[in-house]
Structures are given as C-alpha cells and as structure tokens.
Amino acid sequence: IKRERTIKKFTGDDDTDIEEWITDCISALRENRQGSARDDVSFIVKHLEGSAKKEVRLHISKHATVDDIFQLRDNFSGTGSFNEAIQKFYARRQRSNEGIREFSYELKELLQKVTSIKPNCFPHEEEVLRDHFINGIRDTVLRRELKRTITEKKSLSFIDARMIALKWSEDI
C-alpha cells in the first residue's frame, strides 16, 4: 500500500526554509508521478497558505508550471518579505534578560536574513551592523562609551565594538 507523503504547508510568514520545502515537494511529486502538470501545480498550491499562497496567486498565470511557482523562492527565502526582514533587524534591541553575546549573535543573524533576500542592499554592511548593535545596547553608559570610541576611531569594526562591549560587561 502506497502512503502519500506528508508535507508541511509553507506560509512564507514563519521560519520554514523555502529550499527544504521545495525539496520535499519535488520528492513527493516524483513519488506520485501519476498526474498531469496541472495536477502537480494543484498539489503545490494545496501546500501553500497565507502570504505565500497570495503571492503565488498574484504572480502566477492560469498556465503556470511547478517551476514557475518555485521561481518565487526569492520572495520568501525563509524570512518573509524584504520589508519584514529589515523591519525585524531595525526593531531589534537588547532585551532585559539578554547578554551582549546573545544580542550580537541574533542581530548578525537578522542582518544575514536581510542580505540573503536582497544582497548588497547595504553598501557599508559592517557599519550598519556596528551602529545598530551599539544603538541597541541596553546599558546607556556602555552605549555612550562605544559612540565616543567610534568618534575617535571611525574604522572600528562590529567585532571590535562587540569585544569592547563584552569586556565592559564582564568588568561590571
């Protein structure tokens, strides 16, 4: 008895990896090679929800193929839209129960999500990350000290600013 493969629905709003979802869909289509191209498209669309389904309906014509749907991967990249990703990056501040190290890891990850959707969107990516890191630090004295350091040494990197912040937080 042949069992139908279960595939998680892709919404485009969560952290589901688009590449992994596409791979699962292709495997399921290969296993069930009985239908027409239209059936394959219906199968894929059936496994979309939310903004992903709306995006596909917006871009795809009545005569679309599975490959046409998969070409929309750039619109999702596992992070949602570019605007959502950049908004998450700029909204991120150090939380009250969070250390400098964890904050810096997550901030770097958020920026990588932004640049994976739209490479080269920041001509000076290192400065953007460094400046937002400093502005997002909870400790006002440390933040002021880091800003003073940048004024004195404009070439200060994100890693250097992070090291200063880590050293400062250990000294307190």
BALO-926973 format. One record per residue: residue in three letters; x, y, z of N, C-alpha, C in turn. Coordinates in steps of 0.2 Angstrom, whole numbers, padded with zeros to 4 digits, always signed. Atoms other than C-alpha are relative to their C-alpha. Layout:
! BALO-926973
ALAXYZXYZXYZ;...
***
This chain:
! BALO-926973
ILE+0004-0006+0000+0000+0000+0000+0004+0006+0000;LYS-0004-0006+0001+0007+0016-0006-0002+0006+0005;ARG+0002-0005-0005+0007+0030+0008+0002+0007-0003;GLU-0002-0006+0003+0006+0048+0002+0004+0004+0005;ARG-0005-0004-0004+0020+0059+0009-0004+0006+0003;THR+0003-0006-0003+0015+0072+0021+0005+0006+0000;ILE-0004-0005+0000+0022+0089+0018-0003+0006+0004;LYS+0002-0006-0004+0022+0104+0029-0002+0006-0004;LYS+0002-0006+0004+0012+0119+0022+0005+0006+0001;PHE-0005-0006+0000+0023+0134+0018-0005+0006+0000;THR+0004-0006+0000+0016+0151+0023+0004+0006-0002;GLY-0004-0006+0001+0030+0162+0020+0001+0005+0006;ASP+0000-0004-0006+0027+0170+0037+0004-0003+0006;ASP-0003+0003-0005+0036+0158+0048+0008-0001-0002;ASP-0007+0001+0001+0054+0152+0049+0002-0006-0004;THR-0001+0006+0004+0051+0137+0037+0005+0002-0006;ASP-0005-0001+0005+0066+0135+0025-0003-0001-0007;ILE+0003+0001+0007+0059+0138+0007+0004-0006-0004;GLU-0004+0005+0003+0073+0127+0000-0002-0007+0002;GLU+0001+0007-0003+0069+0112+0011-0008-0001-0002;TRP+0007+0001+0002+0050+0114+0007+0000-0002-0007;ILE-0001+0002+0008+0054+0114-0012+0002-0007-0001;THR-0003+0006+0001+0064+0099-0010-0005-0006+0002;ASP+0005+0004-0002+0050+0090+0000-0005-0001-0006;CYS+0005+0000+0005+0038+0095-0014+0002-0004-0006;ILE-0003+0004+0006+0049+0088-0028+0000-0007+0001;SER+0000+0007-0002+0051+0072-0019-0007-0003+0000;ALA+0007+0002+0000+0033+0070-0016-0003-0001-0007;LEU+0002+0000+0007+0029+0074-0035+0003-0006-0003;ARG-0003+0006+0003+0042+0061-0040-0003-0007+0002;GLU+0003+0006-0003+0034+0048-0029-0007-0002-0003;ASN+0007+0001+0003+0017+0051-0036-0001+0002-0007;ARG+0000-0002+0007+0021+0053-0054-0006-0003-0004;GLN+0006+0003+0004+0003+0049-0060-0004+0006-0003;GLY+0004-0005+0003-0004+0066-0063+0003+0004-0005;SER-0002-0004+0005-0003+0079-0076+0004+0006+0003;ALA-0004-0006-0002+0007+0096-0075-0005+0004+0004;ARG+0005-0004-0004-0009+0104-0069-0002-0003+0007;ASP+0000+0004-0007-0011+0091-0055+0006+0002+0004;ASP-0006-0002-0004+0006+0095-0050+0000+0007+0003;VAL+0001-0007-0002+0003+0113-0049-0005+0001+0006;SER+0005+0000-0005-0013+0110-0039+0003-0003+0007;PHE-0003+0003-0006-0003+0099-0027+0004+0005+0004;ILE-0005-0005-0003+0010+0113-0024-0005+0005+0003;VAL+0005-0005-0002-0004+0126-0022-0003-0002+0007;LYS+0004+0003-0006-0013+0115-0009+0005+0000+0006;HIS-0005+0000-0006+0003+0115+0002+0003+0007+0001;LEU-0002-0007-0001+0004+0134+0002-0006+0003+0005;GLU+0005-0003-0004-0005+0145+0015+0002+0008+0001;GLY-0001-0007-0002-0006+0164+0020+0003+0004-0006;SER-0003-0005+0005+0005+0176+0011+0004-0004-0005;ALA-0003+0003+0006+0014+0163+0001-0005-0002-0005;LYS+0005+0002+0005-0002+0157-0007-0002+0007-0004;LYS+0002-0006+0003-0007+0175-0010+0005+0003-0005;GLU-0005-0002+0005+0010+0179-0018+0000-0004-0006;VAL+0001+0004+0006+0008+0164-0030-0006+0002-0004;ARG+0006-0002+0004-0009+0169-0035+0001+0007-0003;LEU-0001-0007+0003-0003+0187-0038+0004-0001-0006;HIS-0005+0001+0005+0012+0181-0049-0002-0005-0006;ILE+0001+0006+0004+0006+0165-0057-0006+0000-0005;SER+0006+0001+0005-0005+0163-0073-0003-0006+0001;LYS+0004+0006+0000-0018+0150-0076+0004-0006-0003;HIS-0004+0005+0004-0005+0141-0087+0007-0001+0003;ALA-0006+0000-0003+0009+0141-0074+0002-0007+0001;THR-0003+0007-0001+0021+0126-0071+0002+0000+0008;VAL-0003+0000-0006+0028+0120-0055+0006+0004+0001;ASP-0006-0004+0001+0044+0128-0060-0001+0007+0001;ASP+0001-0007-0001+0036+0145-0061-0002+0001+0007;ILE+0001-0001-0007+0030+0143-0043+0006+0000+0004;PHE-0007+0000-0004+0047+0138-0037+0004+0006-0001;GLN-0004-0006+0002+0054+0153-0046-0001+0006+0005;LEU+0002-0005-0005+0045+0164-0032+0004-0001+0006;ARG-0004+0001-0007+0058+0157-0019+0003+0006+0002;ASP-0004-0006-0002+0067+0174-0020-0005+0004+0005;ASN+0005-0004-0004+0051+0182-0012-0001-0002+0007;PHE+0001+0003-0007+0052+0171+0003+0007-0001+0004;SER-0007+0002-0003+0070+0164+0007-0001-0001+0007;GLY+0001+0002-0007+0063+0158+0023-0001+0006+0005;THR+0000-0006-0004+0062+0176+0030-0006+0004-0001;GLY+0005-0005+0001+0046+0183+0023+0003+0005-0005;SER-0002-0005+0005+0047+0199+0013+0006+0004+0002;PHE-0006-0005-0001+0062+0211+0012-0002+0005+0006;ASN+0002-0005-0004+0052+0224+0021-0001-0003+0007;GLU+0001+0003-0007+0048+0212+0036+0007-0002+0003;ALA-0007+0002-0002+0066+0206+0037+0004+0006+0003;ILE-0004-0006-0002+0073+0224+0038-0003+0003+0006;GLN+0003-0002-0006+0060+0229+0050+0002-0003+0006;LYS-0002+0004-0006+0064+0215+0062+0007+0002+0002;PHE-0007-0002-0002+0083+0220+0061+0000+0007+0003;TYR-0001-0006-0003+0080+0238+0065-0004+0001+0006;ALA+0004+0000-0006+0067+0234+0078+0003-0003+0006;ARG-0004+0004-0005+0079+0223+0087+0004+0004+0005;ARG-0004-0003-0005+0086+0229+0104+0002-0005+0005;GLN-0002+0004-0005+0095+0221+0118-0006-0001+0005;ARG+0005+0001-0005+0082+0213+0130+0003+0000+0007;SER-0002-0001-0007+0082+0215+0148+0004-0006+0003;ASN-0003+0006-0002+0087+0197+0151+0005-0003-0004;GLU-0004+0003+0005+0099+0195+0137+0007+0003+0001;GLY-0007-0003+0000+0118+0197+0137+0002+0003-0007;ILE-0003-0003+0006+0129+0206+0124+0001-0005-0005;ARG-0002+0005+0005+0135+0190+0116-0007-0003-0004;GLU+0006+0003+0003+0117+0183+0113-0003+0005-0005;PHE+0003-0005+0004+0111+0200+0107+0004+0001-0007;SER-0004+0000+0007+0126+0201+0094-0001-0005-0004;TYR+0001+0006+0004+0123+0184+0088-0007+0001-0004;GLU+0007-0001+0004+0104+0187+0084+0000+0006-0005;LEU+0000-0006+0004+0107+0204+0077+0004-0001-0007;LYS-0003+0002+0006+0120+0197+0065-0004-0005-0005;GLU+0004+0005+0004+0108+0183+0060-0006+0004-0004;LEU+0006-0004+0003+0094+0196+0057+0003+0004-0006;LEU-0003-0004+0006+0106+0206+0045+0001-0005-0005;GLN-0002+0005+0005+0111+0190+0036-0007-0002-0004;LYS+0007+0002+0003+0092+0186+0033-0002+0006-0005;VAL+0001-0006+0004+0090+0204+0026+0004-0001-0007;THR-0004+0000+0006+0105+0202+0014-0001-0006-0004;SER+0001+0006+0004+0100+0184+0009-0006+0002-0005;ILE+0006-0002+0004+0084+0192+0002+0002+0005-0005;LYS-0002-0005+0005+0092+0207-0006+0008+0001+0001;PRO-0007-0001-0001+0111+0206-0007+0002+0007-0002;ASN-0003-0007+0001+0121+0222-0007-0005+0006+0001;CYS+0005-0006-0002+0106+0232+0000+0004+0005+0004;PHE-0004-0005-0004+0119+0240+0012+0007+0000-0003;PRO-0006+0000+0003+0134+0246+0003+0006+0000+0006;HIS-0005+0000-0006+0143+0248+0021-0004-0005+0005;GLU+0004+0005-0004+0135+0232+0029+0003+0000+0007;GLU-0003+0000-0007+0148+0232+0043-0001+0006+0004;GLU+0001-0005-0004+0145+0249+0048-0007+0000+0003;VAL+0007+0000-0002+0126+0247+0048-0001-0005+0006;LEU+0000+0005-0005+0128+0231+0059+0003+0003+0007;ARG-0003-0003-0006+0140+0240+0071-0004+0006+0003;ASP+0004-0006-0003+0130+0256+0073-0007-0003+0003;HIS+0006+0003-0003+0114+0246+0076+0001-0004+0006;PHE-0002+0004-0006+0122+0235+0088+0001+0005+0006;ILE-0001-0005-0005+0128+0250+0098-0006+0003+0002;ASN+0006-0004-0002+0112+0259+0097-0005-0005+0004;GLY+0004+0005-0003+0103+0243+0103+0002-0002+0007;ILE-0002+0003-0007+0113+0240+0119-0004+0004+0005;ARG+0004-0002-0005+0103+0242+0134+0004+0005+0005;ASP-0004-0004-0004+0117+0250+0145+0002+0006-0003;THR-0001-0006+0003+0117+0268+0142+0007+0003+0001;VAL-0007-0002-0001+0134+0271+0149+0005-0003-0005;LEU-0004+0004+0005+0142+0257+0138-0002+0003-0007;ARG+0002-0003+0007+0132+0264+0123+0004+0007-0001;ARG-0003-0007+0000+0139+0282+0126+0007-0001-0001;GLU-0008+0001+0000+0157+0275+0128+0001-0003-0007;LEU-0001+0003+0006+0155+0265+0112+0000+0005-0006;LYS+0001-0005+0005+0149+0280+0102+0006+0005+0000;ARG-0006-0004-0001+0164+0290+0109+0005-0003-0004;THR-0005+0003+0003+0175+0277+0103+0000+0000-0008;ILE+0001+0000+0007+0168+0277+0086+0002+0007-0003;THR-0002-0007+0002+0170+0296+0085+0008+0001-0001;GLU-0008-0001+0000+0189+0294+0089+0003-0005-0005;LYS-0003+0005+0005+0191+0278+0078-0005-0002-0005;LYS+0006+0001+0005+0179+0279+0063+0000-0007-0003;SER-0001+0006+0004+0186+0262+0056-0001-0006+0005;LEU+0002+0006-0005+0180+0252+0072-0005-0005-0003;SER+0004+0005+0003+0173+0236+0066-0006-0002+0005;PHE+0005+0003-0004+0157+0227+0073+0004-0005+0005;ILE-0004+0005-0004+0169+0213+0080+0003+0004+0006;ASP-0003-0004-0005+0179+0227+0089-0005+0003+0005;ALA+0005-0004-0005+0164+0236+0096-0003-0006+0004;ARG+0003+0005-0004+0157+0219+0102+0005-0002+0005;MET-0005+0002-0005+0174+0214+0110+0000+0006+0006;ILE+0000-0005-0005+0174+0231+0119-0006-0001+0005;ALA+0006+0001-0004+0156+0228+0125+0000-0006+0004;LEU+0000+0006-0004+0159+0211+0131+0005+0001+0006;LYS-0004-0001-0005+0174+0216+0140-0003+0005+0006;TRP+0004-0005-0004+0164+0231+0148-0005-0004+0004;SER+0005+0004-0004+0150+0219+0153+0003-0005+0005;GLU-0003+0004-0004+0162+0207+0161+0003+0004+0006;ASP-0004-0004-0005+0171+0221+0171-0005+0003+0005;ILE+0005-0003-0005+0154+0227+0179-0002-0005+0005;
***
